[in-house]
């Protein structure tokens, strides 16, 4: 037998840890993209500005803590946008992300303007009923 006719040996197998690290990095990039770092930084800056304003005597609404509800609302909107870009269509997941973010924004506004929950709580039931009917009609 001649050595010139045999195929070259296969390349050495990659280290499984390196391959696993690369797979995890790709999944993380798909999930979060590059928005994770600047979003976290923006949240820290916003918190610093709020606490500094409070320490300097700037009058803030007494329910200023409701602004923290905007953090998961923003995450919900970003998630919906990412899913929309990935799928190229408005799916149930995209609608859920938009709806969740909108509910949190409305809840934040209600706390900031001192909405009277005692009088208008049945509106929540009405809106949930409309959403249930709308979802049922959309699926047909």
C-alpha positions as CSV (number, residue, x, y, z in Angstrom):
1,X,0.0,0.0,0.0
2,X,1.1,3.5,-0.8
3,X,0.9,6.3,1.7
4,X,0.3,8.8,-1.0
5,X,-3.2,7.4,-1.8
6,X,-4.6,7.5,1.7
7,X,-6.6,10.5,2.8
8,X,-5.2,12.9,5.3
9,X,-6.0,12.3,8.9
10,X,-9.0,14.2,10.3
11,X,-8.4,17.4,12.3
12,X,-8.1,16.9,16.1
13,X,-11.4,17.2,17.9
14,X,-12.1,20.5,19.5
15,X,-12.2,20.8,23.2
16,X,-15.8,20.2,24.3
17,X,-15.6,23.0,26.9
18,X,-14.6,25.5,24.2
19,X,-17.4,24.3,22.0
20,X,-19.9,24.6,24.9
21,X,-18.7,28.1,25.7
22,X,-19.2,29.2,22.1
23,X,-22.7,27.7,21.9
24,X,-23.7,29.5,25.2
25,X,-22.3,32.8,23.8
26,X,-24.3,32.4,20.6
27,X,-27.5,31.7,22.5
28,X,-26.9,34.7,24.8
29,X,-26.3,36.9,21.8
30,X,-29.5,35.7,20.2
31,X,-31.5,36.2,23.4
32,X,-30.1,39.6,24.5
33,X,-28.2,40.9,21.5
34,X,-26.1,43.9,22.4
35,X,-28.7,45.7,24.5
36,X,-27.9,44.2,27.8
37,X,-24.9,46.4,28.8
38,X,-26.3,49.8,27.9
39,X,-29.7,49.0,29.3
40,X,-28.2,48.1,32.7
41,X,-26.1,51.3,32.5
42,X,-29.1,53.5,31.7
43,X,-31.0,52.0,34.6
44,X,-28.2,52.8,37.0
45,X,-27.9,56.4,35.6
46,X,-31.6,56.9,36.0
47,X,-31.5,55.6,39.6
48,X,-28.6,57.9,40.4
49,X,-30.4,60.9,39.0
50,X,-33.6,60.2,40.9
51,X,-31.7,59.7,44.3
52,X,-29.6,62.8,43.7
53,X,-32.7,64.9,42.9
54,X,-34.3,63.6,46.0
55,X,-31.2,64.4,48.1
56,X,-31.0,68.0,46.6
57,X,-34.6,68.7,47.6
58,X,-36.2,68.5,44.1
59,X,-39.9,67.8,44.5
60,X,-40.7,64.4,43.0
61,X,-44.1,62.8,42.9
62,X,-44.8,60.9,46.1
63,X,-45.3,57.7,44.1
64,X,-42.0,58.1,42.2
65,X,-41.1,54.5,43.0
66,X,-43.7,53.5,40.4
67,X,-41.1,54.4,37.8
68,X,-39.4,51.1,38.6
69,X,-42.3,49.4,36.9
70,X,-41.0,50.9,33.6
71,X,-37.9,48.6,33.8
72,X,-39.7,45.4,33.2
73,X,-42.0,47.2,30.7
74,X,-39.0,48.2,28.7
75,X,-37.6,44.7,28.9
76,X,-41.0,43.4,27.6
77,X,-41.0,45.8,24.7
78,X,-37.4,44.9,23.8
79,X,-38.3,41.2,23.9
80,X,-41.3,41.7,21.7
81,X,-39.2,43.7,19.2
82,X,-36.5,41.0,19.2
83,X,-39.1,38.3,18.6
84,X,-40.7,40.3,15.8
85,X,-37.3,40.8,14.1
86,X,-36.4,37.1,14.4
87,X,-39.8,35.8,13.2
88,X,-40.6,38.6,10.7
89,X,-44.3,38.5,11.8
90,X,-46.5,39.5,14.7
91,X,-46.9,36.2,16.6
92,X,-48.6,35.5,19.9
93,X,-45.3,36.0,21.7
94,X,-44.9,39.4,20.2
95,X,-48.4,40.4,21.1
96,X,-47.9,39.1,24.6
97,X,-44.8,41.2,25.1
98,X,-46.5,44.3,23.8
99,X,-49.5,43.8,26.0
100,X,-47.4,43.1,29.1
101,X,-45.3,46.2,28.5
102,X,-48.4,48.3,27.9
103,X,-50.1,47.1,31.1
104,X,-47.0,48.0,33.1
105,X,-46.8,51.5,31.5
106,X,-50.5,52.1,32.3
107,X,-50.1,50.8,35.8
108,X,-47.1,53.2,36.3
109,X,-49.2,56.1,35.0
110,X,-52.1,55.2,37.3
111,X,-49.8,55.2,40.3
112,X,-48.1,58.5,39.3
113,X,-51.4,60.4,38.9
114,X,-53.0,58.9,42.0
115,X,-55.7,57.0,40.1
116,X,-58.7,56.1,42.4
117,X,-58.8,52.3,42.2
118,X,-61.8,52.1,44.5
119,X,-64.2,53.7,41.9
120,X,-62.8,52.3,38.7
121,X,-61.7,48.7,39.5
122,X,-64.5,47.2,37.4
123,X,-62.8,48.8,34.3
124,X,-60.1,46.1,34.7
125,X,-62.8,43.4,34.4
126,X,-64.2,45.1,31.3
127,X,-60.8,45.3,29.7
128,X,-60.0,41.7,30.5
129,X,-63.3,40.6,28.9
130,X,-62.6,42.7,25.8
131,X,-59.1,41.1,25.6
132,X,-60.6,37.6,25.9
133,X,-63.1,38.2,23.2
134,X,-60.5,39.8,20.9
135,X,-58.1,37.0,21.4
136,X,-60.8,34.4,20.6
137,X,-61.8,36.3,17.4
138,X,-58.2,36.8,16.3
139,X,-57.5,33.0,16.4
140,X,-60.3,32.1,14.0
